[in-house]
Amino acid sequence: MTVPSAFTASLTPAERVAYGRGARRRAPRSSHGWYETAEQRFDPVDVIEAQSADRVPELVPIRYGRMLESPFRFYRGAAAIMAADLAPLPGTGLQVQLCGDAHPLNFRLLASPERRLVFDINDFDETLPGPFEWDVKRLAAGLVTAARANGFPVREQNRIVRTCVRAYRERMRELSAMGTLDVWYAQDDVAGLRQLLASSMDEDARHRVSRAAERARTRTHLKAYAKLTRVTADGRRITPDPPLVTPLDRLRSDPSEADRERELRGLVGGYARTLPSERRHLLRHYRLVDIARKVVGVGSVGTRCWILLLLGRDDDDPLLLQAKEAQESVLAAHTGGDRYDNQGRRVVSGQRLIQTTSDIFLGWTHVTGLDGQPRDFYVRQLWDWKGIARPETMGPELLALFGRLCGACLARAHARSGDPLAIAAYLGGSDRFDRALTEFAQSYADQNERDFEALGAAHRSGRIRAERR
């Protein structure tokens, strides 16, 4: 994946710094402040419905139901709306590989292949090259939305955002002083995070961080196996919980599903060819025994997502994979960047570029479905030491601490694909950017609440149908 860059290898460090400072003429740091709704702004419900047009029809009401639970849940599914709002704003032109949906719940504890627990970005469905500030703005507004859900006063909301953005700015400055390989190898493991944050955590925060790390280590593929499968007369099979988990044999009741197993087994074969040779060898030790459709997330509900149950030596040697449909990034219409012949490959390439360490079974494939429509997928393990943050359970101090971790993590991700010297020079040593993002986050959280109300009005009028599941 080629990332448009604001510099070339022929530029000196001083020239890269000058380029970063020069970006302030295109987009002064203060210009990232208050967000105002455009007079001719699009209908946010139109955007959501357009995304739903190519999704599984019977699952779309579940997506709407989840988005209508709260403004914070709505925000998780509103990446396309925010992308359209960000596109007309002043841009720095300082390109990175964007996460594309950097809301707070996309940062979590993960397992490295070396079985170390690290803190990193987890979701890359929308990844694409673009201006670094888009990710920072989405993270900042998401923290305000979470803080409002918890009933925090405005003063605390602003402090949480400033803590996050300052961590991004200061981490980027640290990374700008490091060698290229040192930036690439940098990661945030739990031991390092504990040492880094020891002075800023009280006893309760330390206890919760330790407990979160221990819970993450228990979220293994074996726990997922026990939770999602059961013993049947035919052996271990995925446990039905329709419509959230629907095994393939339940879908076969529809005549149009008669050949779906052949289609999905072809998905596995195509995916295997995208793995390195040693990973293909490892995958050959497993046999596919069951497949089920699964509803995941909030914004992703309605996309085609499959759980693949494979067994190795015996029933005590499982591998659970998730094959998730990859559609065009919500950023694509607004960045003018490259188009990809396979959206699954876009997701995988972006993830490998941003994450310090990726799942060993991460790959992609392409399938022409029974409806004749071509669909792209990416594949990864279902669970593997994933610690899920719950901002809605955090007090002000813990949410500020979490925001600090997210900001620093995002800076490291951006430094791998962009120019940390130029970005650090643009941000500077003052808190001007921090204050501007605090203003933006408050005003955009207001916009998110108005869009949430618009979806609620569409439901009440009968324009959309929602189900709470």
Order of alpha helices (4+ residues) and beta strands (2+ residues): alpha-alpha-alpha-alpha-alpha-beta-beta-beta-beta-alpha-alpha-alpha-alpha-alpha-alpha-beta-beta-beta-alpha-alpha-alpha-beta-beta-beta-alpha-alpha-beta-beta-beta-alpha-alpha-alpha
